[in-house]
Amino acid sequence: MPFTTRPATFADIPALNEMIALSVRGLSTSYYTPNQIESAIKYVFGVDTQLVTDGTYYVAELDGTIVGCGGWSKRNTLYGGDQHKEIEDPLLDPKTDAARIRAFFVHPDHARQGIGTLIINVCEAAAKENGFASFELGATLPGVPLYAVMGYEAIERIDAPLPDGEVLGIVKMRKLA
């Protein structure tokens, strides 16, 4: 299918947040409970506008409709949207730090069609162009198989507590460029 990618804009944010919720609800049911899913949508998953500002967040489109998104970051945050961040997000040093691969979501009607791979390839290439020699990410459990196929290795399991008492399983993964 002719998927295209482009940098996300602030005008995309409402459609992205809607698509992210559909993605999480549609693709996470075998990995998380309904309460974990709703809690994660409320407290963690969403657009990190810093990525949009930095020009490092991308959308995948099919016939002008957003069907996926994801980005990379030169900042310290490993995962989570605006609602998950409470502090300043300092810049990483590409000579010593890993770029962050961030906020990947695919519309459930278009899952397993190469959208995630397409966006990851765009992100890794851009991070390399900016001097990064490795990548880290905080994978949701449904994303772990894709990242593993793309050469990422699990380095730590994180049980992220959420404000309502739910706990979200995340896997920190790493890959050399």
C-alpha positions, 0 to 999 in steps of 0.5 A: 500500500502507498503509505507516506510519511511526513512530519507531524504538525500541531494541526494533526494533534486532535486526529493523532490523539483520537487515533492513538486511543483507537490503537491502544484500545484495538491492539492492546487487549491481549496484553493489558486489562481494560482498566490498564488500557483506559488508565494508560490512555488517560495518564500516559499515551498521547502526543508529546508536543515537544516532539512536534516542536522539535520536528521529530514526530511523524505521521503515516498517511494513506490517501490523506488519512493518518494511520500511524505515528511515531517519532524519535527524540534528542531529549531524555524522556523515554515514553509518554505524552504531554500528560505524563511529563512534569519536568523539563526535558533536557537534551541528550548528548549524541556522543554518549546517549541513545536517541529515544524512539517514541510514541509509536501507534498504528490504527488497528485497521492498518496493523501489521502492514509495515507502517511501524517499520516504515516510521521506525526506519525514518526515525532511525535514519534521522537520529543517525543524521543527528549523530546518534549511534544507538537508540532506546525505547520504552515498548508497550507489550504489544510493540515488543515483537516488532521492535525485537524483529527490528534488532532491539534487545530488551534490557529492563522490565518497567512496571510503571505505576499510574495515578489511579493505582493501575500498573503498566508493563513497559519494556526498555529496549536498546539497539545500536545504529 
